[in-house]
Amino acid sequence: MKTKIEVVQTLLDALPFIKKFHNEKIVIKYGGSAQTSEDLKSQFAQDIVLLHTVGMKPIIVHGGGKSITNLLNDLGVDTHFIDGQRVTTKEVMRIAEMVLSGEINKEIVSLLNAHGTKAVGISGKDANFLEAIPKDFENFGYTGVIQHVNPEIVENIIEDGFVPVVAPIATASKVGHPGFNINADLVASQVAIALGARKVLFLTDTPGVLDKEMNLLTNLDITQTEALKKDGTISGGMVPKVDACIEALRGGVKKAHIIDGRVEHAMLLEILTSEGVGTCIEL
């Protein structure tokens, strides 16, 4: 009986957050270990199903850098990075689109469907959802930056009761252009802004933003975050994530969260508990 009461108490503790975020859009950038561990994949799907079932509107933007690199290596295609972003040649672009829009996107959709929610996978090319231009063609090739988001297709998917799953490939205005490979963190930020999302969550392979003593910083504002970047506390792969958070907040998203995707049910802990997990960044 005690265990049953504890279960009920847990549900009651979550109730205020279920009410608060009912009917709200929440963008989740899905990547890192959470995307490669079979157990974490299953838990991620369960979390999305629960959020969707209680009336929230999750939108998933996924990465796939490790899978792209593995296939490029298997095929003997050279790949390298500048400041944490992949240089995308025409050959790399073909493989990146195949992995992201094909293999990974459809795997996530199938996983969600199997766990009991309806999901639809798209890339940024579908209905010109994401329109992009080159980041710096001379140095980065077909790596792009988003110029415009056309939210209608995703809004229609949500309205029809499905969970959208977005691959970070964008279209170009030029006919016959292969399109652009886009950093998934930045896609999540732009999608959250365009759709008027309440929150954006970034699943990572770290506990969140850490100070110089490697302690977790649970709450930051934009000014504090910029200062931590300036003094080198935030560096490396965390920089594009906090930049994406700041971009989302300045675009009207209320809160941005960087959480550890290796923690079981990290999304539920962040969204449905008062303590949360990881780092929350606000204006």
PARO-205308 format. One record per residue (C-alpha): residue in three letters; x, y, z; residue number from 0. Coordinates in steps of 0.001 Angstrom, whole numbers, plus 500000, padded with zeros to 6 digits. Layout:
resn:ala; u:X; v:Y; w:Z; resi:NUM
...
This chain:
resn:met; u:500000; v:500000; w:500000; resi:0
resn:lys; u:502848; v:502414; w:500830; resi:1
resn:thr; u:504322; v:501955; w:497347; resi:2
resn:lys; u:500957; v:502649; w:495740; resi:3
resn:ile; u:500549; v:505844; w:497763; resi:4
resn:glu; u:504040; v:506960; w:496688; resi:5
resn:val; u:503061; v:506418; w:493044; resi:6
resn:val; u:499933; v:508534; w:493521; resi:7
resn:gln; u:501964; v:511250; w:495260; resi:8
resn:thr; u:504383; v:511337; w:492329; resi:9
resn:leu; u:501476; v:511833; w:489936; resi:10
resn:leu; u:500044; v:514606; w:492119; resi:11
resn:asp; u:503440; v:516330; w:492255; resi:12
resn:ala; u:503528; v:516322; w:488445; resi:13
resn:leu; u:499964; v:517617; w:488065; resi:14
resn:pro; u:500746; v:521373; w:488329; resi:15
resn:phe; u:503319; v:521035; w:485558; resi:16
resn:ile; u:500947; v:519009; w:483379; resi:17
resn:lys; u:498385; v:521800; w:483770; resi:18
resn:lys; u:500973; v:524523; w:483189; resi:19
resn:phe; u:502309; v:523063; w:479943; resi:20
resn:his; u:499064; v:521592; w:478603; resi:21
resn:asn; u:498638; v:522523; w:474945; resi:22
resn:glu; u:502113; v:524130; w:474883; resi:23
resn:lys; u:504720; v:523368; w:472218; resi:24
resn:ile; u:508030; v:521997; w:473496; resi:25
resn:val; u:510949; v:521582; w:471087; resi:26
resn:ile; u:513399; v:518807; w:471962; resi:27
resn:lys; u:516805; v:518533; w:470320; resi:28
resn:tyr; u:517563; v:514808; w:470455; resi:29
resn:gly; u:521161; v:513655; w:470103; resi:30
resn:gly; u:524238; v:512304; w:471846; resi:31
resn:ser; u:524203; v:509063; w:473822; resi:32
resn:ala; u:520425; v:509193; w:474171; resi:33
resn:gln; u:520295; v:508579; w:470421; resi:34
resn:thr; u:522685; v:505594; w:470390; resi:35
resn:ser; u:521875; v:503565; w:473535; resi:36
resn:glu; u:519022; v:501109; w:472995; resi:37
resn:asp; u:517758; v:501536; w:476570; resi:38
resn:leu; u:517875; v:505333; w:476359; resi:39
resn:lys; u:516129; v:505254; w:472976; resi:40
resn:ser; u:513246; v:503333; w:474503; resi:41
resn:gln; u:513050; v:505673; w:477512; resi:42
resn:phe; u:513116; v:508710; w:475218; resi:43
resn:ala; u:510169; v:507311; w:473275; resi:44
resn:gln; u:508256; v:506604; w:476496; resi:45
resn:asp; u:508850; v:510174; w:477677; resi:46
resn:ile; u:507573; v:511635; w:474393; resi:47
resn:val; u:504493; v:509410; w:474492; resi:48
resn:leu; u:503704; v:510516; w:478046; resi:49
resn:leu; u:504132; v:514225; w:477260; resi:50
resn:his; u:501971; v:513883; w:474159; resi:51
resn:thr; u:499303; v:511873; w:475987; resi:52
resn:val; u:498875; v:514467; w:478761; resi:53
resn:gly; u:498302; v:517227; w:476218; resi:54
resn:met; u:501694; v:518747; w:475473; resi:55
resn:lys; u:502927; v:519208; w:471916; resi:56
resn:pro; u:506476; v:517852; w:471573; resi:57
resn:ile; u:508446; v:518617; w:468414; resi:58
resn:ile; u:511635; v:516597; w:467937; resi:59
resn:val; u:514678; v:517902; w:466070; resi:60
resn:his; u:517382; v:515247; w:465827; resi:61
resn:gly; u:521068; v:515193; w:465044; resi:62
resn:gly; u:523142; v:512297; w:463798; resi:63
resn:gly; u:526729; v:513433; w:463544; resi:64
resn:lys; u:528258; v:510205; w:464833; resi:65
resn:ser; u:526298; v:508079; w:462377; resi:66
resn:ile; u:527291; v:510356; w:459494; resi:67
resn:thr; u:530955; v:510181; w:460494; resi:68
resn:asn; u:530837; v:506388; w:460825; resi:69
resn:leu; u:529342; v:505934; w:457360; resi:70
resn:leu; u:531773; v:508423; w:455809; resi:71
resn:asn; u:534659; v:506499; w:457351; resi:72
resn:asp; u:533232; v:503193; w:456117; resi:73
resn:leu; u:533016; v:504632; w:452600; resi:74
resn:gly; u:536469; v:506191; w:452771; resi:75
resn:val; u:535133; v:509744; w:452382; resi:76
resn:asp; u:537173; v:512462; w:454075; resi:77
resn:thr; u:535364; v:514527; w:456720; resi:78
resn:his; u:536578; v:517270; w:459017; resi:79
resn:phe; u:535325; v:520070; w:461254; resi:80
resn:ile; u:536046; v:523760; w:461778; resi:81
resn:asp; u:535049; v:525227; w:465160; resi:82
resn:gly; u:532848; v:522229; w:465862; resi:83
resn:gln; u:530907; v:522372; w:462568; resi:84
resn:arg; u:531277; v:519830; w:459797; resi:85
resn:val; u:532642; v:520953; w:456439; resi:86
resn:thr; u:530051; v:519611; w:453990; resi:87
resn:thr; u:531292; v:518800; w:450510; resi:88
resn:lys; u:528801; v:517743; w:447848; resi:89
resn:glu; u:529630; v:514077; w:448506; resi:90
resn:val; u:529306; v:514541; w:452287; resi:91
resn:met; u:525981; v:516322; w:451719; resi:92
resn:arg; u:524561; v:513304; w:449885; resi:93
resn:ile; u:525554; v:510963; w:452696; resi:94
resn:ala; u:524438; v:513329; w:455461; resi:95
resn:glu; u:520977; v:513629; w:453912; resi:96
resn:met; u:520735; v:509876; w:453456; resi:97
resn:val; u:521629; v:509236; w:457102; resi:98
resn:leu; u:519598; v:512073; w:458643; resi:99
resn:ser; u:516455; v:512136; w:456502; resi:100
resn:gly; u:516465; v:508416; w:455828; resi:101
resn:glu; u:517969; v:506127; w:458429; resi:102
resn:ile; u:517797; v:508177; w:461652; resi:103
resn:asn; u:514570; v:510080; w:461033; resi:104
resn:lys; u:512608; v:506974; w:460159; resi:105
resn:glu; u:514102; v:505004; w:463045; resi:106
resn:ile; u:512836; v:507639; w:465512; resi:107
resn:val; u:509408; v:507717; w:463867; resi:108
resn:ser; u:509155; v:503919; w:464012; resi:109
resn:leu; u:510255; v:503912; w:467658; resi:110
resn:leu; u:507600; v:506439; w:468649; resi:111
resn:asn; u:504907; v:504603; w:466706; resi:112
resn:ala; u:505894; v:501331; w:468362; resi:113
resn:his; u:505557; v:502910; w:471828; resi:114
resn:gly; u:502042; v:504116; w:471165; resi:115
resn:thr; u:502081; v:507609; w:469701; resi:116
resn:lys; u:501644; v:508732; w:466112; resi:117
resn:ala; u:504703; v:510386; w:464591; resi:118
resn:val; u:505560; v:511865; w:461195; resi:119
resn:gly; u:509100; v:512420; w:459965; resi:120
resn:ile; u:510100; v:515305; w:457717; resi:121
resn:ser; u:513240; v:517147; w:456676; resi:122
resn:gly; u:513591; v:520860; w:456208; resi:123
resn:lys; u:513107; v:520321; w:452486; resi:124
resn:asp; u:509503; v:519195; w:452918; resi:125
resn:ala; u:507154; v:522063; w:452014; resi:126
resn:asn; u:510241; v:524333; w:452208; resi:127
resn:phe; u:510034; v:524049; w:455999; resi:128
resn:leu; u:513633; v:525276; w:456441; resi:129
resn:glu; u:515160; v:527682; w:453923; resi:130
resn:ala; u:518908; v:528277; w:454182; resi:131
resn:ile; u:521932; v:529965; w:452628; resi:132
resn:pro; u:525611; v:528974; w:452852; resi:133
resn:lys; u:527332; v:529646; w:456161; resi:134
resn:asp; u:530589; v:530314; w:454307; resi:135
resn:phe; u:530759; v:528278; w:451108; resi:136
resn:glu; u:534504; v:528672; w:450622; resi:137
resn:asn; u:535297; v:527175; w:454023; resi:138
resn:phe; u:532189; v:525135; w:454935; resi:139
resn:gly; u:530706; v:524074; w:451594; resi:140
resn:tyr; u:527103; v:522930; w:451930; resi:141
resn:thr; u:526884; v:523689; w:455646; resi:142
resn:gly; u:524163; v:526316; w:455912; resi:143
resn:val; u:522437; v:528802; w:458159; resi:144
resn:ile; u:518660; v:529130; w:458294; resi:145
resn:gln; u:517168; v:532225; w:456719; resi:146
resn:his; u:513493; v:531394; w:457105; resi:147
resn:val; u:511193; v:528820; w:458703; resi:148
resn:asn; u:507803; v:528087; w:457124; resi:149
resn:pro; u:505924; v:526561; w:460074; resi:150
resn:glu; u:502699; v:525545; w:458315; resi:151
resn:ile; u:503659; v:521924; w:457650; resi:152
resn:val; u:504632; v:521274; w:461280; resi:153
resn:glu; u:501601; v:523146; w:462598; resi:154
resn:asn; u:499390; v:520939; w:460417; resi:155
resn:ile; u:501133; v:517778; w:461667; resi:156
resn:ile; u:500559; v:518868; w:465278; resi:157
resn:glu; u:496956; v:519858; w:464585; resi:158
resn:asp; u:496312; v:516386; w:463195; resi:159
resn:gly; u:497531; v:514831; w:466455; resi:160
resn:phe; u:500969; v:513665; w:465323; resi:161
resn:val; u:504432; v:514254; w:466785; resi:162
resn:pro; u:506721; v:515924; w:464205; resi:163
resn:val; u:510262; v:514541; w:463871; resi:164
resn:val; u:512548; v:516931; w:461971; resi:165
resn:ala; u:515823; v:516100; w:460209; resi:166
resn:pro; u:518207; v:519111; w:460035; resi:167
resn:ile; u:518462; v:519323; w:456246; resi:168
resn:ala; u:517382; v:522590; w:454626; resi:169
resn:thr; u:516292; v:523568; w:451156; resi:170
resn:ala; u:517889; v:526206; w:448915; resi:171
resn:ser; u:516185; v:528672; w:446612; resi:172
resn:lys; u:518228; v:527574; w:443585; resi:173
resn:val; u:516654; v:524835; w:441444; resi:174
resn:gly; u:518760; v:521670; w:441441; resi:175
resn:his; u:520723; v:522686; w:444542; resi:176
resn:pro; u:521397; v:519723; w:446885; resi:177
resn:gly; u:520362; v:521721; w:449942; resi:178
resn:phe; u:522213; v:522330; w:453183; resi:179
resn:asn; u:523388; v:520411; w:456217; resi:180
resn:ile; u:522441; v:522465; w:459315; resi:181
resn:asn; u:523628; v:522256; w:462916; resi:182
resn:ala; u:520736; v:520551; w:464742; resi:183
resn:asp; u:521050; v:522801; w:467817; resi:184
resn:leu; u:520479; v:525870; w:465656; resi:185
resn:val; u:517584; v:524166; w:463861; resi:186
resn:ala; u:515932; v:523464; w:467222; resi:187
resn:ser; u:516307; v:527118; w:468205; resi:188
resn:gln; u:514847; v:528460; w:464956; resi:189
resn:val; u:511989; v:525949; w:464979; resi:190
resn:ala; u:511136; v:526867; w:468585; resi:191
resn:ile; u:510993; v:530558; w:467667; resi:192
resn:ala; u:508911; v:530040; w:464520; resi:193
resn:leu; u:506386; v:527793; w:466268; resi:194
resn:gly; u:506079; v:529916; w:469417; resi:195
resn:ala; u:507307; v:527087; w:471649; resi:196
resn:arg; u:507150; v:527490; w:475441; resi:197
resn:lys; u:510411; v:525606; w:475991; resi:198
resn:val; u:513357; v:524214; w:474076; resi:199
resn:leu; u:515392; v:521324; w:475506; resi:200
resn:phe; u:518829; v:520189; w:474335; resi:201
resn:leu; u:519770; v:516601; w:475251; resi:202
resn:thr; u:523551; v:516353; w:475620; resi:203
resn:asp; u:526261; v:514058; w:476954; resi:204
resn:thr; u:527069; v:516319; w:479917; resi:205
resn:pro; u:525109; v:517216; w:483080; resi:206
resn:gly; u:524615; v:520750; w:481720; resi:207
resn:val; u:526697; v:523923; w:481853; resi:208
resn:leu; u:529602; v:523482; w:484294; resi:209
resn:asp; u:531733; v:526062; w:486106; resi:210
resn:lys; u:535543; v:525947; w:486176; resi:211
resn:glu; u:535430; v:523508; w:489113; resi:212
resn:met; u:533125; v:521245; w:487065; resi:213
resn:asn; u:530097; v:521973; w:489228; resi:214
resn:leu; u:526700; v:522129; w:487566; resi:215
resn:leu; u:525223; v:525596; w:487068; resi:216
resn:thr; u:521494; v:525005; w:487411; resi:217
resn:asn; u:520196; v:528496; w:486564; resi:218
resn:leu; u:521650; v:531187; w:484296; resi:219
resn:asp; u:520458; v:534273; w:482506; resi:220
resn:ile; u:521743; v:535532; w:479154; resi:221
resn:thr; u:524174; v:538041; w:480695; resi:222
resn:gln; u:525743; v:535377; w:482937; resi:223
resn:thr; u:525960; v:532939; w:480035; resi:224
resn:glu; u:527702; v:535480; w:477789; resi:225
resn:ala; u:530202; v:536213; w:480588; resi:226
resn:leu; u:530969; v:532492; w:480990; resi:227
resn:lys; u:531623; v:532256; w:477246; resi:228
resn:lys; u:533894; v:535284; w:477360; resi:229
resn:asp; u:536076; v:533963; w:480200; resi:230
resn:gly; u:536347; v:530499; w:478638; resi:231
resn:thr; u:534232; v:528617; w:481191; resi:232
resn:ile; u:531858; v:527697; w:478374; resi:233
resn:ser; u:533915; v:526369; w:475470; resi:234
resn:gly; u:534079; v:523714; w:472765; resi:235
resn:gly; u:530891; v:521888; w:471869; resi:236
resn:met; u:528901; v:523664; w:474587; resi:237
resn:val; u:529234; v:527012; w:472785; resi:238
resn:pro; u:526791; v:526274; w:469920; resi:239
resn:lys; u:524298; v:524870; w:472449; resi:240
resn:val; u:524279; v:527977; w:474644; resi:241
resn:asp; u:524234; v:530150; w:471504; resi:242
resn:ala; u:521141; v:528252; w:470369; resi:243
resn:cys; u:519579; v:528779; w:473821; resi:244
resn:ile; u:520258; v:532509; w:473722; resi:245
resn:glu; u:518909; v:532789; w:470180; resi:246
resn:ala; u:515700; v:530994; w:471209; resi:247
resn:leu; u:515201; v:533183; w:474289; resi:248
resn:arg; u:515714; v:536379; w:472329; resi:249
resn:gly; u:513206; v:535052; w:469807; resi:250
resn:gly; u:510455; v:534729; w:472408; resi:251
resn:val; u:510916; v:531217; w:473890; resi:252
resn:lys; u:510451; v:531456; w:477675; resi:253
resn:lys; u:513027; v:528910; w:478848; resi:254
resn:ala; u:515885; v:526908; w:477354; resi:255
resn:his; u:517283; v:523814; w:479030; resi:256
resn:ile; u:520524; v:521883; w:478536; resi:257
resn:ile; u:520083; v:518468; w:480129; resi:258
resn:asp; u:521951; v:515187; w:480360; resi:259
resn:gly; u:520436; v:512744; w:477873; resi:260
resn:arg; u:522300; v:509889; w:479604; resi:261
resn:val; u:520041; v:510246; w:482670; resi:262
resn:glu; u:517003; v:507986; w:482592; resi:263
resn:his; u:513821; v:509951; w:481797; resi:264
resn:ala; u:515728; v:513253; w:481919; resi:265
resn:met; u:512977; v:515059; w:479987; resi:266
resn:leu; u:510293; v:514110; w:482485; resi:267
resn:leu; u:512507; v:515121; w:485393; resi:268
resn:glu; u:513054; v:518513; w:483785; resi:269
resn:ile; u:509493; v:519235; w:482682; resi:270
resn:leu; u:507404; v:517583; w:485397; resi:271
resn:thr; u:509361; v:518277; w:488612; resi:272
resn:ser; u:510121; v:521460; w:490540; resi:273
resn:glu; u:513833; v:520659; w:490923; resi:274
resn:gly; u:514460; v:519824; w:487285; resi:275
resn:val; u:517794; v:518577; w:485973; resi:276
resn:gly; u:520596; v:520187; w:484013; resi:277
resn:thr; u:520904; v:523911; w:483301; resi:278
resn:cys; u:517981; v:526272; w:482751; resi:279
resn:ile; u:518751; v:529521; w:480882; resi:280
resn:glu; u:516276; v:532419; w:480955; resi:281
resn:leu; u:516219; v:536047; w:479876; resi:282
